[in-house]
Amino acid sequence: CRGDEVEVGDFNFDGYEDFSVFAEGFVGPNTRSNYYLFNPNTQQYEYSDELTDVTLSFDAKRKVVTSTNQCCAGSQVLVIESKWVNRHLKPIAKKCYRWSDEKDDWVRVADHACD
């Protein structure tokens, strides 16, 4: 196990350290990890069925989990922000971007365009 395959952090913002283990990489920048959340009642780590999206990042200040999924030969990105509600992740924002050669930048398009 390489050092960069395990990450420690508070992934559900409950004040307890959790950990993740790298599971797989995909074509492009997308990755998936398995997340294990500490349960203070049982004093054990439990696999999270909630944290299964690709390329997750965690904003402790805003208490937001962000999934960034790039597809279509790198020409499209779907960004979904979620918050924890009753131990479940609930989406709060969804943004779809497409690469514009004309603008040489990402351009936001209708959110359903990434479905």
Secondary structure, DSSP 8 states (H G I E B T S, - for coil): --GGGEEEE-TTSSSS-EEEEEEEE-SSS-EEEEEEEEETTTTEEEE-SS--SSSEEEETTTTEEEEEEEETTTTEEEEEEEEEETTEEEEEEEEEEEEETTTTEEEEE-GGGG-
